[in-house]
Amino acid sequence: MSARRHPLLIPALIALALIAALGSLTLGAVPLSPPRILAVLTGGGDAIARAILLDLRLPRMLLGLIVGAMLGLSGAALQGYLRNPLAEPSVLGASNAAALGAVCALYFGLAELHPLALPALAIAASLIGIGALFLLAGPAESPLTLILAGIAIATLAGAGISLSLNLSPNPFAAMEIMSWLMGSLENRSYSHVWIALPCVAVGAALLIADGRTLDALTLGEDGAQALGIDLRRARLRLMLGVAVGVGGAVAVSGAIGFVGLIVPHLVRPLTDRSPSAILLPSMLGGAVLLTLADIGVRLIPTSSELKLGVLTALLGVPVFLIHLMRERRLW
């Protein structure tokens, strides 16, 4: 074990990400053999293989890696900042607000006017939610204040989503909203990749830059300030990173939960448990987990493809319950 993390952790996660990416290209309702894939990648191959690989599976694979990486990284950053092992993007209401923005785009028909309307509203709503979080939390630096304000934002966003379903003008609109809320990478294109990529890049850069701050916060707010950490600026960077990154990810994938909760707990035992040591492994682990989950929804035999958010929730609940049972003795 190294001072920061197991020396094989990062190489192993990179290898798993490559394996998951290859599996995402080869596995599905229509299996593609490695020779057919190689033929397409070298400029040849049959038209069906090219359409499946380049138009359907490649953007889906890229989005699985991008969205999963952002969700895993944001979960690790929030768990470090809030010093709460059960924190994930929904704790601060960022993903819920983004979902509300996307639902508004679907409800009012704006998503039909332009492909960018849905992601733009999702990102804008996420930023508005973070702005409201700052107003509610005020100048307080306490993580508990942020958590309580985040719960209020998430509850309000959830009420807005429920209201849109209740007042939906027709059952088809309600079904479209419900389908999006369950999360999926099905039928995504390169335009979705270009929407998510810059948002995730900006969000990830802001979160990774605060590794030293997260380590200092393990000493508490007073200890971090004694080390020269500007807590107000650190909180601003963290909140913007979560809002922009998660907003961009949710905008193209729909609401996918529990990835940010699961991944940090899986990689933490292989590190020294300091928050900064978990950031990069959680980013890679999130990419691996979501890509493998996306392969799973394609391979599970069902009449229609299982929604990705449903599968990640089924995976996340046992992790939540295991941690609950371990920590119950402290209550």
SERO-4910 file (N, C-alpha, C, O; in steps of 0.05 Angstrom, whole numbers):
BEGIN
 pado doro    nc1    nc2    nc3   cac1   cac2   cac3    cc1    cc2    cc3    oc1    oc2    oc3
  Met    A     17    -24      0      0      0      0     18     25      0     35     27     17
  Ser    A     13     43    -19     28     68    -20     17     88      0     -2     82     15
  Ala    A     30    111      2     22    131     21     -6    141     15    -21    149     33
  Arg    A    -14    141    -11    -39    153    -18    -60    132    -26    -83    132    -16
  Arg    A    -52    114    -43    -71     93    -52    -55     69    -62    -31     71    -66
  His    A    -68     47    -65    -55     22    -75    -43     28   -102    -56     40   -119
  Pro    A    -18     20   -107     -4     27   -132    -18     16   -157    -14     26   -179
  Leu    A    -33     -5   -154    -47    -17   -177    -75     -7   -181    -89    -15   -200
  Leu    A    -85     10   -163   -113     19   -164   -119     34   -190   -137     26   -205
  Ile    A   -103     54   -196   -109     70   -220   -104     54   -246   -122     54   -263
  Pro    A    -82     39   -249    -79     22   -273   -102      2   -276   -111     -4   -298
  Ala    A   -110    -10   -253   -132    -30   -255   -158    -17   -264   -173    -28   -280
  Leu    A   -164      7   -254   -188     21   -261   -187     29   -291   -208     28   -305
  Ile    A   -164     38   -300   -161     45   -329   -166     21   -346   -179     22   -367
  Ala    A   -154     -2   -337   -158    -27   -353   -187    -35   -353   -198    -44   -373
  Leu    A   -201    -33   -330   -229    -39   -329   -246    -21   -346   -265    -29   -359
  Ala    A   -238      5   -347   -252     24   -364   -249     16   -394   -269     18   -409
  Leu    A   -226      8   -402   -221     -1   -430   -237    -26   -436   -249    -28   -457
  Ile    A   -238    -45   -417   -253    -69   -421   -283    -63   -423   -297    -74   -440
  Ala    A   -293    -45   -405   -321    -37   -406   -328    -24   -432   -349    -28   -443
  Ala    A   -310     -6   -441   -314      8   -467   -316    -12   -490   -333    -10   -507
  Leu    A   -298    -32   -490   -298    -52   -511   -323    -69   -509   -335    -75   -530
  Gly    A   -332    -76   -485   -356    -91   -481   -380    -75   -491   -399    -87   -502
  Ser    A   -380    -49   -486   -403    -32   -495   -405    -32   -525   -427    -29   -536
  Leu    A   -382    -34   -539   -382    -34   -568   -390    -61   -580   -402    -63   -601
  Thr    A   -384    -83   -566   -388   -109   -577   -414   -123   -568   -425   -139   -583
  Leu    A   -424   -116   -544   -446   -130   -533   -472   -115   -537   -473    -90   -537
  Gly    A   -494   -129   -541   -520   -117   -545   -539   -137   -558   -533   -161   -560
  Ala    A   -562   -126   -566   -582   -144   -579   -571   -156   -604   -578   -179   -611
  Val    A   -553   -142   -618   -539   -152   -642   -510   -154   -636   -496   -133   -638
  Pro    A   -499   -177   -628   -471   -179   -621   -453   -174   -646   -458   -183   -668
  Leu    A   -431   -159   -641   -411   -154   -662   -385   -167   -654   -375   -163   -632
  Ser    A   -375   -183   -672   -349   -197   -667   -326   -177   -670   -328   -158   -684
  Pro    A   -304   -183   -656   -280   -165   -659   -271   -161   -687   -264   -139   -694
  Pro    A   -271   -182   -705   -264   -177   -733   -282   -156   -747   -272   -140   -762
  Arg    A   -308   -157   -742   -326   -138   -754   -321   -110   -744   -322    -90   -759
  Ile    A   -316   -108   -718   -310    -82   -706   -284    -71   -717   -282    -47   -724
  Leu    A   -263    -88   -719   -238    -79   -730   -241    -70   -759   -228    -51   -768
  Ala    A   -257    -84   -774   -262    -76   -802   -275    -49   -804   -267    -33   -821
  Val    A   -294    -43   -786   -307    -17   -786   -287      5   -778   -287     26   -791
  Leu    A   -271      0   -758   -252     20   -748   -230     26   -768   -218     47   -767
  Thr    A   -225      7   -786   -204     12   -806   -216     22   -832   -202     24   -853
  Gly    A   -241     30   -831   -253     43   -855   -269     24   -872   -280     33   -893
  Gly    A   -271     -1   -865   -286    -20   -882   -311    -30   -867   -324    -14   -853
  Gly    A   -316    -55   -870   -339    -67   -856   -365    -63   -871   -367    -46   -889
  Asp    A   -385    -79   -863   -411    -77   -876   -427    -54   -865   -421    -43   -844
  Ala    A   -447    -46   -880   -463    -22   -873   -477    -25   -846   -480     -6   -830
  Ile    A   -487    -49   -841   -502    -54   -816   -483    -51   -792   -490    -38   -772
  Ala    A   -460    -63   -794   -440    -61   -772   -432    -33   -768   -428    -24   -745
  Arg    A   -428    -17   -789   -420     11   -786   -442     27   -773   -436     43   -755
  Ala    A   -467     22   -780   -489     37   -768   -491     31   -738   -495     49   -722
  Ile    A   -490      5   -732   -492     -3   -703   -469      8   -687   -473     18   -665
  Leu    A   -445      5   -697   -421     12   -682   -418     42   -680   -414     53   -658
  Leu    A   -418     56   -703   -411     84   -703   -434    102   -696   -430    123   -683
  Asp    A   -458     95   -704   -481    113   -699   -496    107   -673   -509    125   -662
  Leu    A   -495     83   -664   -510     76   -640   -493     70   -615   -497     82   -594
  Arg    A   -473     52   -618   -459     44   -594   -436     62   -586   -430     65   -562
  Leu    A   -422     74   -605   -399     91   -598   -408    115   -582   -395    120   -561
  Pro    A   -428    130   -591   -436    153   -573   -447    144   -547   -444    158   -526
  Arg    A   -461    121   -546   -471    110   -521   -449    103   -502   -450    108   -478
  Met    A   -428     90   -513   -404     83   -497   -391    108   -486   -384    109   -462
  Leu    A   -387    128   -503   -374    153   -494   -390    166   -472   -378    176   -452
  Leu    A   -416    167   -475   -433    180   -454   -433    164   -428   -433    176   -407
  Gly    A   -432    137   -430   -430    121   -406   -405    128   -390   -405    130   -365
  Leu    A   -382    131   -404   -357    138   -391   -358    166   -379   -350    171   -357
  Ile    A   -368    185   -395   -368    214   -387   -387    218   -364   -380    230   -343
  Val    A   -412    209   -367   -432    213   -345   -424    199   -320   -426    210   -298
  Gly    A   -416    174   -323   -408    158   -299   -384    171   -285   -384    171   -260
  Ala    A   -364    181   -300   -341    194   -287   -350    218   -271   -340    223   -249
  Met    A   -368    234   -282   -377    258   -268   -393    251   -243   -389    264   -222
  Leu    A   -410    232   -244   -426    224   -221   -409    213   -199   -412    219   -176
  Gly    A   -389    196   -207   -371    184   -187   -354    205   -173   -351    205   -149
  Leu    A   -343    224   -189   -326    245   -179   -342    264   -161   -332    271   -139
  Ser    A   -365    272   -169   -381    291   -153   -389    278   -126   -390    291   -106
  Gly    A   -396    252   -127   -402    238   -102   -379    238    -83   -382    243    -59
  Ala    A   -355    232    -93   -331    232    -76   -325    259    -65   -318    262    -41
  Ala    A   -327    280    -82   -322    307    -73   -342    316    -51   -334    329    -31
  Leu    A   -367    310    -55   -387    318    -36   -385    303     -9   -389    314     12
  Gln    A   -378    277    -11   -373    262     14   -350    273     30   -351    274     54
  Gly    A   -329    282     15   -307    295     29   -313    322     40   -306    328     63
  Tyr    A   -327    338     25   -334    365     34   -353    365     57   -350    380     76
  Leu    A   -374    349     55   -395    348     75   -388    330     98   -402    329    119
  Arg    A   -366    315     95   -358    295    115   -381    276    122   -387    270    145
  Asn    A   -395    268    100   -419    251    103   -416    228     83   -416    233     59
  Pro    A   -413    204     92   -408    181     74   -432    174     56   -430    157     38
  Leu    A   -455    186     61   -479    181     45   -486    203     27   -508    204     15
  Ala    A   -467    222     23   -472    245      5   -469    237    -24   -452    220    -30
  Glu    A   -485    249    -41   -483    246    -70   -496    271    -82   -508    287    -67
  Pro    A   -495    275   -108   -505    300   -120   -533    308   -112   -540    331   -110
  Ser    A   -551    288   -108   -578    295   -101   -581    307    -73   -601    320    -67
  Val    A   -560    304    -56   -561    315    -29   -564    345    -30   -578    357    -13
  Leu    A   -550    358    -48   -551    387    -50   -572    397    -70   -574    421    -75
  Gly    A   -587    379    -81   -609    386    -99   -601    392   -127   -617    400   -143
  Ala    A   -575    389   -134   -565    396   -161   -578    378   -182   -588    388   -202
  Ser    A   -577    352   -178   -588    334   -198   -619    336   -199   -630    333   -220
  Asn    A   -631    341   -176   -661    344   -176   -669    369   -191   -689    369   -205
  Ala    A   -654    391   -186   -661    416   -200   -656    413   -230   -672    422   -246
  Ala    A   -634    399   -238   -630    394   -266   -652    377   -278   -661    382   -301
  Ala    A   -661    357   -263   -684    341   -273   -709    358   -277   -724    354   -296
  Leu    A   -714    376   -258   -737    393   -261   -735    411   -286   -755    414   -300
  Gly    A   -711    421   -292   -708    437   -316   -714    421   -341   -727    430   -359
  Ala    A   -704    396   -341   -709    379   -364   -739    372   -367   -749    371   -389
  Val    A   -751    367   -344   -780    361   -345   -796    385   -355   -815    381   -370
  Cys    A   -788    409   -348   -801    433   -358   -798    435   -388   -817    442   -403
  Ala    A   -775    428   -399   -771    428   -428   -789    408   -441   -799    413   -463
  Leu    A   -793    385   -429   -811    364   -440   -840    373   -437   -856    369   -456
  Tyr    A   -847    384   -414   -875    390   -408   -886    412   -427   -908    410   -437
  Phe    A   -870    433   -431   -878    455   -447   -871    452   -477   -876    470   -493
  Gly    A   -861    429   -484   -856    423   -512   -831    437   -523   -827    438   -547
  Leu    A   -814    449   -506   -791    463   -515   -770    444   -527   -754    451   -544
  Ala    A   -770    419   -517   -751    399   -527   -755    393   -556   -737    384   -570
  Glu    A   -780    397   -566   -786    392   -594   -777    414   -612   -774    411   -636
  Leu    A   -773    438   -601   -766    461   -617   -737    461   -625   -730    468   -648
  His    A   -719    452   -606   -691    452   -612   -678    430   -595   -685    428   -571
  Pro    A   -659    415   -605   -646    394   -589   -631    404   -564   -628    390   -545
  Leu    A   -622    429   -566   -607    441   -543   -625    451   -521   -616    458   -499
  Ala    A   -651    453   -526   -669    464   -506   -669    448   -480   -668    460   -458
  Leu    A   -671    422   -482   -672    405   -457   -646    407   -441   -648    414   -417
  Pro    A   -623    403   -453   -598    405   -437   -594    434   -426   -584    437   -404
  Ala    A   -601    454   -442   -597    481   -433   -614    487   -409   -604    499   -390
  Leu    A   -639    479   -409   -656    483   -386   -647    467   -362   -649    476   -339
  Ala    A   -637    442   -367   -627    426   -344   -603    439   -331   -602    440   -306
  Ile    A   -584    449   -346   -561    462   -335   -569    488   -321   -559    493   -299
  Ala    A   -586    503   -334   -595    529   -322   -609    524   -295   -605    538   -276
  Ala    A   -626    503   -295   -641    497   -270   -622    488   -248   -626    494   -224
  Ser    A   -601    473   -256   -581    464   -236   -567    488   -224   -562    489   -200
  Leu    A   -559    507   -241   -546    531   -231   -565    548   -213   -556    559   -193
  Ile    A   -590    549   -221   -610    564   -205   -613    550   -178   -614    563   -157
  Gly    A   -613    523   -178   -615    508   -153   -592    514   -135   -595    517   -110
  Ile    A   -567    515   -146   -544    520   -130   -545    549   -119   -537    554    -97
  Gly    A   -555    568   -136   -558    595   -127   -577    597   -104   -572    611    -84
  Ala    A   -599    583   -106   -618    582    -84   -606    570    -59   -612    577    -36
  Leu    A   -589    550    -63   -575    537    -41   -558    557    -25   -558    557     -1
  Phe    A   -544    573    -40   -527    594    -27   -544    613    -12   -537    621     11
  Leu    A   -567    621    -23   -584    640     -9   -595    628     17   -597    642     37
  Leu    A   -603    603     15   -614    590     39   -593    585     60   -598    589     84
  Ala    A   -569    577     52   -548    571     71   -536    596     83   -526    595    105
  Gly    A   -536    618     67   -525    643     77   -494    640     80   -482    624     66
  Pro    A   -483    656     97   -454    656    100   -443    633    117   -419    630    120
  Ala    A   -461    616    128   -452    594    145   -435    575    129   -440    568    106
  Glu    A   -413    565    142   -395    546    129   -401    517    138   -388    498    129
  Ser    A   -421    513    155   -426    487    166   -438    468    145   -456    476    130
  Pro    A   -427    444    142   -438    425    123   -467    418    129   -483    414    111
  Leu    A   -475    418    155   -502    412    162   -521    432    150   -543    425    141
  Thr    A   -513    458    150   -530    479    138   -534    474    108   -556    477     98
  Leu    A   -513    466     94   -515    460     66   -533    436     61   -549    436     42
  Ile    A   -530    416     77   -547    391     74   -576    398     78   -593    389     62
  Leu    A   -583    413     98   -611    420    103   -622    437     81   -644    434     72
  Ala    A   -605    457     71   -614    473     49   -617    456     24   -636    461      8
  Gly    A   -599    437     20   -601    420     -4   -626    403     -3   -638    398    -24
  Ile    A   -633    393     20   -657    377     23   -682    394     15   -700    384      2
  Ala    A   -681    419     23   -704    437     16   -705    441    -14   -727    440    -26
  Ile    A   -682    445    -27   -682    449    -56   -691    423    -70   -707    424    -89
  Ala    A   -680    400    -61   -688    375    -73   -718    369    -70   -731    359    -89
  Thr    A   -729    375    -47   -757    371    -42   -774    389    -60   -794    380    -71
  Leu    A   -766    414    -63   -781    432    -80   -780    424   -109   -800    425   -123
  Ala    A   -756    415   -118   -754    405   -145   -770    380   -150   -783    377   -170
  Gly    A   -770    362   -130   -787    338   -132   -816    345   -133   -831    332   -148
  Ala    A   -825    365   -118   -853    374   -119   -860    385   -146   -882    380   -157
  Gly    A   -841    400   -158   -846    411   -185   -848    388   -206   -865    390   -224
  Ile    A   -832    368   -203   -834    345   -222   -860    331   -218   -873    324   -238
  Ser    A   -868    326   -194   -894    313   -189   -917    329   -199   -936    318   -210
  Leu    A   -915    356   -196   -936    373   -206   -938    372   -236   -961    371   -247
  Ser    A   -916    370   -250   -917    368   -279   -929    342   -288   -943    342   -308
  Leu    A   -924    321   -273   -936    295   -280   -966    296   -274   -982    285   -290
  Asn    A   -974    309   -253  -1002    311   -245  -1018    327   -265  -1041    321   -271
  Leu    A  -1006    349   -276  -1020    366   -294  -1013    361   -323  -1019    377   -341
  Ser    A  -1000    339   -329   -992    332   -356  -1016    332   -375  -1037    320   -368
  Pro    A  -1015    346   -398  -1038    349   -415  -1048    323   -427  -1072    321   -434
  Asn    A  -1031    303   -430  -1039    278   -441  -1021    256   -431   -999    261   -422
  Pro    A  -1031    231   -432  -1015    209   -421   -988    204   -435   -969    195   -423
  Phe    A   -987    212   -461   -962    208   -475   -940    227   -465   -917    219   -463
  Ala    A   -948    251   -458   -928    270   -446   -919    260   -419   -895    262   -413
  Ala    A   -937    249   -403   -930    238   -377   -911    215   -380   -892    212   -365
  Met    A   -916    198   -400   -899    175   -405   -871    184   -414   -851    172   -406
  Glu    A   -870    204   -430   -844    215   -439   -828    226   -415   -804    221   -413
  Ile    A   -841    240   -398   -828    251   -374   -818    228   -356   -796    229   -346
  Met    A   -835    209   -351   -828    186   -334   -805    170   -345   -787    162   -331
  Ser    A   -805    167   -372   -783    152   -385   -757    167   -381   -736    154   -376
  Trp    A   -757    193   -384   -733    208   -380   -723    208   -351   -699    206   -346
  Leu    A   -742    209   -332   -735    210   -304   -722    184   -296   -706    184   -276
  Met    A   -727    161   -309   -715    136   -301   -687    133   -312   -673    115   -304
  Gly    A   -678    151   -329   -650    151   -338   -644    130   -358   -652    106   -355
  Ser    A   -630    137   -380   -622    119   -400   -602    131   -419   -600    156   -421
  Leu    A   -585    115   -432   -567    124   -452   -575    114   -480   -560    115   -499
  Glu    A   -599    103   -481   -610     93   -506   -616    115   -526   -625    137   -518
  Asn    A   -610    110   -552   -616    128   -574   -602    156   -570   -614    176   -576
  Arg    A   -578    156   -560   -563    180   -557   -544    183   -581   -536    163   -594
  Ser    A   -537    208   -588   -521    213   -612   -496    230   -604   -492    236   -580
  Tyr    A   -480    236   -623   -456    252   -618   -463    280   -608   -447    292   -594
  Ser    A   -486    291   -615   -493    317   -605   -496    317   -575   -489    336   -562
  His    A   -506    294   -564   -508    292   -535   -480    291   -522   -475    302   -501
  Val    A   -461    278   -536   -433    277   -526   -422    305   -524   -409    312   -505
  Trp    A   -426    321   -545   -414    348   -546   -428    366   -527   -417    387   -519
  Ile    A   -453    360   -519   -466    375   -498   -455    369   -471   -449    387   -455
  Ala    A   -451    343   -465   -442    335   -438   -412    340   -434   -404    348   -412
  Leu    A   -396    336   -454   -367    336   -451   -356    362   -439   -342    361   -419
  Pro    A   -363    386   -451   -352    410   -439   -361    416   -410   -346    425   -394
  Cys    A   -387    409   -405   -397    413   -378   -382    395   -358   -375    404   -336
  Val    A   -379    370   -365   -365    351   -347   -336    359   -344   -325    357   -322
  Ala    A   -323    368   -366   -295    377   -364   -292    400   -344   -273    400   -328
  Val    A   -309    420   -346   -307    443   -328   -314    435   -300   -299    442   -281
  Gly    A   -335    419   -296   -342    410   -269   -321    393   -256   -314    397   -233
  Ala    A   -309    374   -272   -288    357   -261   -263    373   -253   -251    368   -233
  Ala    A   -256    393   -270   -232    410   -264   -236    425   -238   -218    427   -222
  Leu    A   -260    436   -233   -266    451   -209   -265    433   -184   -255    441   -163
  Leu    A   -275    408   -187   -275    390   -164   -248    379   -157   -240    378   -134
  Ile    A   -233    371   -178   -207    360   -173   -187    381   -161   -170    374   -146
  Ala    A   -191    406   -169   -173    427   -159   -176    431   -129   -159    444   -117
  Asp    A   -198    421   -117   -202    426    -89   -194    403    -71   -203    400    -49
  Gly    A   -176    385    -81   -168    362    -65   -155    370    -39   -161    358    -18
  Arg    A   -137    390    -40   -124    399    -15   -144    411      5   -142    406     29
  Thr    A   -164    425     -6   -185    436     12   -200    414     26   -206    416     50
  Leu    A   -207    393     11   -222    371     23   -206    357     44   -217    349     65
  Asp    A   -180    354     40   -163    342     61   -162    359     85   -163    350    108
  Ala    A   -160    386     81   -158    404    104   -184    404    120   -184    408    145
  Leu    A   -207    400    107   -233    400    121   -237    376    139   -255    376    156
  Thr    A   -220    356    136   -222    333    155   -215    342    183   -221    329    203
  Leu    A   -201    365    185   -194    377    212   -216    395    222   -214    405    245
  Gly    A   -238    398    207   -259    417    214   -255    444    202   -234    450    191
  Glu    A   -276    461    203   -275    487    190   -253    504    203   -238    518    188
  Asp    A   -251    504    229   -230    521    242   -202    511    234   -184    528    230
  Gly    A   -198    485    233   -172    475    226   -165    481    197   -142    488    191
  Ala    A   -185    480    179   -180    486    151   -173    516    148   -155    523    133
  Gln    A   -187    533    162   -181    562    161   -153    568    172   -139    585    162
  Ala    A   -145    553    193   -119    557    204    -97    549    184    -74    559    186
  Leu    A   -103    531    166    -84    523    145    -84    542    121    -70    537    101
  Gly    A   -101    563    122   -101    582    101   -122    577     79   -120    589     58
  Ile    A   -141    560     85   -162    553     65   -184    574     66   -195    580     87
  Asp    A   -191    586     43   -213    604     41   -238    587     36   -244    579     14
  Leu    A   -253    583     57   -276    564     56   -298    575     37   -311    559     24
  Arg    A   -301    601     36   -323    612     19   -317    607    -10   -334    598    -25
  Arg    A   -292    612    -18   -285    607    -46   -285    577    -53   -293    569    -74
  Ala    A   -276    561    -33   -276    532    -38   -304    522    -41   -309    505    -59
  Arg    A   -323    532    -25   -351    524    -28   -362    532    -55   -377    518    -67
  Leu    A   -355    557    -64   -365    566    -90   -355    548   -112   -370    541   -130
  Arg    A   -329    541   -112   -318    524   -132   -331    497   -132   -338    486   -153
  Leu    A   -335    486   -108   -348    459   -106   -376    460   -117   -385    442   -132
  Met    A   -392    480   -108   -419    481   -117   -422    485   -147   -439    473   -160
  Leu    A   -405    503   -158   -406    507   -187   -397    482   -202   -409    475   -222
  Gly    A   -377    468   -191   -368    443   -204   -390    423   -205   -394    409   -225
  Val    A   -404    420   -183   -426    400   -181   -449    409   -200   -461    393   -214
  Ala    A   -456    435   -199   -479    445   -214   -474    442   -244   -491    431   -259
  Val    A   -451    451   -254   -445    450   -283   -440    421   -292   -452    412   -312
  Gly    A   -424    406   -277   -418    379   -285   -442    360   -284   -448    346   -303
  Val    A   -455    360   -261   -478    342   -258   -501    352   -276   -516    335   -287
  Gly    A   -505    378   -278   -526    388   -295   -522    379   -324   -541    371   -337
  Gly    A   -497    381   -334   -492    372   -361   -495    342   -365   -505    333   -385
  Ala    A   -488    327   -344   -491    297   -346   -520    289   -345   -529    273   -362
  Val    A   -535    300   -326   -563    294   -323   -579    302   -348   -599    290   -356
  Ala    A   -569    324   -361   -584    335   -384   -585    315   -407   -604    314   -422
  Val    A   -564    298   -409   -564    279   -432   -571    250   -424   -578    234   -441
  Ser    A   -569    244   -398   -574    216   -390   -600    212   -375   -609    190   -372
  Gly    A   -613    234   -366   -635    231   -348   -626    227   -320   -602    228   -314
  Ala    A   -644    223   -302   -638    221   -273   -627    193   -267   -641    173   -269
  Ile    A   -601    192   -261   -588    167   -254   -576    170   -226   -558    186   -222
  Gly    A   -586    155   -207   -577    158   -179   -559    136   -170   -554    117   -184
  Phe    A   -548    140   -147   -533    121   -131   -504    116   -142   -488    104   -127
  Val    A   -497    125   -166   -470    121   -175   -450    136   -157   -430    125   -149
  Gly    A   -457    161   -151   -440    177   -134   -439    167   -106   -420    174    -91
  Leu    A   -458    151    -98   -458    139    -71   -441    113    -70   -426    109    -52
  Ile    A   -444     96    -91   -432     70    -91   -402     72    -94   -387     60    -79
  Val    A   -393     86   -115   -365     85   -124   -345     93   -102   -326     78    -98
  Pro    A   -349    116    -88   -329    123    -68   -326    101    -46   -304     97    -36
  His    A   -347     88    -39   -345     67    -19   -330     42    -30   -318     28    -14
  Leu    A   -331     38    -56   -317     15    -67   -287     20    -68   -271      1    -64
  Val    A   -279     45    -74   -250     50    -77   -237     59    -51   -212     58    -49
  Arg    A   -252     69    -32   -240     80     -8   -223     60      7   -201     69     17
  Pro    A   -230     35     10   -212     16     25   -185     12     12   -166      3     25
  Leu    A   -182     19    -14   -156     16    -28   -140     41    -28   -119     43    -41
  Thr    A   -148     61    -12   -133     86     -9   -127     91     21   -134     75     38
  Asp    A   -114    114     26   -110    121     54   -134    135     67   -133    145     89
  Arg    A   -156    135     51   -182    146     60   -183    176     62   -203    187     71
  Ser    A   -162    190     53   -164    219     51   -181    227     28   -180    213      7
  Pro    A   -197    248     30   -215    255      8   -202    259    -19   -213    251    -40
  Ser    A   -178    272    -20   -165    277    -45   -155    251    -59   -155    250    -83
  Ala    A   -149    231    -43   -139    206    -55   -162    190    -68   -157    172    -83
  Ile    A   -186    197    -61   -209    182    -72   -220    195    -98   -235    181   -112
  Leu    A   -213    220   -103   -226    234   -126   -221    220   -152   -240    213   -166
  Leu    A   -196    217   -160   -190    205   -186   -200    176   -189   -212    169   -209
  Pro    A   -195    159   -168   -206    132   -170   -237    131   -172   -248    115   -187
  Ser    A   -250    150   -158   -279    151   -160   -288    160   -188   -309    150   -198
  Met    A   -273    178   -200   -279    186   -228   -277    163   -247   -295    159   -263
  Leu    A   -255    148   -245   -252    125   -263   -272    103   -256   -284     90   -273
  Gly    A   -276     98   -230   -295     78   -221   -324     84   -230   -338     65   -237
  Gly    A   -331    109   -229   -358    116   -238   -361    111   -268   -382    101   -277
  Ala    A   -341    117   -284   -342    111   -312   -345     81   -317   -361     73   -335
  Val    A   -330     65   -302   -332     36   -305   -359     26   -297   -372     10   -312
  Leu    A   -369     34   -274   -394     24   -263   -418     31   -282   -434     13   -288
  Leu    A   -419     56   -291   -442     63   -308   -441     49   -335   -462     42   -346
  Thr    A   -417     47   -346   -415     33   -372   -422      3   -369   -436     -7   -387
  Leu    A   -413    -10   -348   -421    -38   -343   -451    -40   -338   -464    -59   -348
  Ala    A   -463    -21   -323   -491    -22   -319   -507    -18   -345   -527    -31   -349
  Asp    A   -496     -1   -363   -509      3   -389   -508    -22   -406   -526    -28   -421
  Ile    A   -485    -37   -404   -484    -63   -417   -505    -82   -406   -518    -97   -420
  Gly    A   -507    -81   -379   -526    -99   -366   -555    -94   -375   -570   -114   -379
  Val    A   -564    -69   -378   -591    -64   -386   -597    -74   -414   -619    -80   -421
  Arg    A   -576    -76   -430   -579    -86   -457   -581   -117   -458   -595   -128   -475
  Leu    A   -567   -129   -439   -566   -159   -440   -588   -172   -423   -594   -195   -428
  Ile    A   -599   -158   -404   -621   -170   -387   -645   -174   -405   -655   -156   -418
  Pro    A   -654   -199   -407   -677   -205   -425   -703   -194   -415   -715   -204   -396
  Thr    A   -712   -173   -427   -738   -160   -421   -752   -153   -447   -739   -151   -468
  Ser    A   -778   -148   -445   -793   -141   -470   -784   -115   -481   -784   -111   -505
  Ser    A   -777    -96   -463   -766    -70   -471   -741    -65   -454   -739    -75   -432
  Glu    A   -723    -49   -464   -697    -46   -450   -702    -34   -422   -715    -13   -419
  Leu    A   -689    -46   -402   -691    -36   -375   -678     -9   -373   -657     -4   -386
  Lys    A   -689      9   -358   -679     36   -355   -654     35   -337   -652     21   -317
  Leu    A   -634     52   -344   -608     51   -331   -611     60   -302   -598     49   -284
  Gly    A   -628     81   -297   -631     90   -269   -643     70   -251   -638     69   -227
  Val    A   -660     52   -262   -671     30   -246   -650     11   -237   -649      3   -214
  Leu    A   -632      3   -255   -611    -16   -249   -591     -4   -228   -583    -18   -210
  Thr    A   -583     21   -232   -564     33   -213   -577     36   -185   -563     34   -165
  Ala    A   -603     41   -184   -617     42   -158   -617     15   -145   -613     13   -121
  Leu    A   -621     -6   -160   -621    -33   -149   -593    -40   -139   -591    -55   -119
  Leu    A   -573    -30   -152   -545    -35   -142   -539    -18   -118   -524    -26   -101
  Gly    A   -550      6   -117   -543     25    -96   -556     20    -70   -544     25    -49
  Val    A   -580     10    -70   -595      6    -45   -580    -13    -26   -578     -7     -2
  Pro    A   -570    -36    -36   -555    -54    -17   -531    -40     -5   -525    -45     19
  Val    A   -516    -24    -20   -493     -9     -9   -503     10     13   -490     12     34
  Phe    A   -524     24      8   -535     42     28   -543     27     53   -537     36     75
  Leu    A   -556      4     50   -565    -11     74   -541    -23     89   -542    -24    114
  Ile    A   -521    -32     75   -497    -43     88   -484    -21    105   -476    -26    128
  His    A   -481      3     94   -469     24    109   -487     32    133   -477     39    154
  Leu    A   -513     32    128   -532     38    150   -529     19    173   -528     28    196
  Met    A   -526     -7    167   -523    -27    189   -497    -24    203   -495    -28    228
  Arg    A   -475    -16    189   -449    -13    202   -449     11    220   -437     10    242
  Glu    A   -463     33    212   -462     57    228   -484     59    249   -484     78    265
  Arg    A   -503     40    249   -525     42    267   -517     43    296   -530     55    313
  Arg    A   -494     29    302   -486     28    330   -477     55    340   -475     59    365
  Leu    A   -472     74    322   -463    101    331   -486    119    338   -482    141    348
  Trp    A   -510    111    332   -533    129    335   -544    126    364   -564    139    371
***
